[in-house]
């Protein structure tokens, strides 16, 4: 299991609110098509996290893709209900993004997440994530 921990720590103001997350991460170099991306939200001081594999959508770069402009995008989106593990109380919460293969091998989806200046012609590429705390029925977001 690999984690891209976005030390995205925020204060959840109320116990009965839910979390909505969306964003993207750029990736360079194809490595494995089956790496199992996930997003999880929970308490930073414990193992109380709720993980969703369906919160990440990714199309891998083609085989033998080089770093000069062959980028793909990993899209993050998900809704975590207020009753989910690690979210059923107010307080500090952390978002973690990562991948884990089904067969526990050391495969990964690509070789460079957030590639920066792989070529003199390219610009910086970074993960962009928006997290909202919402009250009420989150089914309107899904």
Residue pairs with C-beta under 8 A, 6 or more apart in sequence:
1 98
1 99
1 100
2 98
2 99
2 100
2 108
3 96
3 97
3 98
4 25
4 96
4 97
4 98
4 113
4 127
5 94
5 96
5 97
5 98
6 95
6 96
6 97
6 127
6 129
7 94
8 94
8 95
8 129
8 131
9 44
9 92
9 93
9 94
10 92
10 93
10 131
10 133
11 90
11 91
11 92
11 93
12 19
12 87
12 89
12 90
12 91
12 92
12 93
12 133
13 90
13 133
14 90
14 133
14 135
15 82
15 88
15 89
15 90
16 82
16 135
17 82
17 133
17 134
17 135
18 79
18 80
18 81
18 82
18 87
18 133
18 134
18 135
18 138
19 41
19 79
19 80
19 87
19 93
19 131
19 132
19 133
19 134
20 78
20 79
20 80
20 131
20 132
20 134
20 138
20 141
21 39
21 41
21 55
21 76
21 77
21 78
21 79
21 80
21 95
21 129
21 130
21 131
21 132
22 75
22 76
22 77
22 78
22 129
22 130
23 75
23 76
23 77
23 127
23 128
23 129
23 130
24 73
24 74
24 75
24 76
24 127
24 128
25 73
25 74
25 76
25 97
25 113
25 114
25 127
26 71
26 72
26 73
26 74
26 113
26 114
26 115
26 125
26 126
26 127
27 58
27 60
27 61
27 71
27 72
27 73
27 74
27 109
27 110
27 112
27 113
27 115
28 61
28 65
28 67
28 70
28 71
28 72
28 110
28 111
28 112
28 115
28 118
29 61
29 65
29 66
29 67
29 70
29 110
29 111
29 112
30 60
30 61
30 62
30 63
30 64
30 65
30 110
31 60
31 107
31 108
31 109
31 110
31 111
32 60
32 101
32 107
32 108
32 109
33 60
33 109
34 101
34 102
34 107
35 99
35 100
35 101
35 107
35 108
35 109
36 53
36 99
36 100
36 101
36 102
37 53
37 56
37 58
37 74
37 97
37 98
37 99
37 109
38 51
38 52
38 53
38 55
38 56
38 97
38 98
38 99
38 100
39 51
39 52
39 55
39 56
39 76
39 78
39 95
39 96
39 97
40 49
40 50
40 51
40 52
40 95
40 96
40 97
40 98
41 49
41 50
41 80
41 84
41 86
41 87
41 93
41 94
41 95
41 96
42 48
42 49
42 50
42 85
42 86
42 87
42 93
42 94
42 96
43 49
43 86
43 91
43 92
43 93
43 94
44 92
44 93
44 94
45 92
46 86
48 85
48 86
49 85
49 86
49 96
50 80
50 84
50 85
50 86
50 87
52 78
52 80
54 78
55 76
55 77
55 78
56 74
56 75
56 76
56 97
57 74
57 75
57 77
58 72
58 73
58 74
58 75
58 109
59 72
59 73
60 72
60 109
60 110
61 70
61 71
61 72
61 110
62 70
67 112
67 115
67 118
67 119
68 118
68 119
68 121
68 122
69 119
69 121
69 122
71 115
71 125
72 110
74 109
74 113
76 97
76 129
79 138
79 141
79 142
80 87
81 87
81 138
82 88
86 93
87 93
95 129
95 131
97 127
97 129
99 108
99 109
101 107
112 118
113 127
114 125
114 126
114 127
115 122
115 125
116 124
116 125
116 126
117 123
117 124
134 141
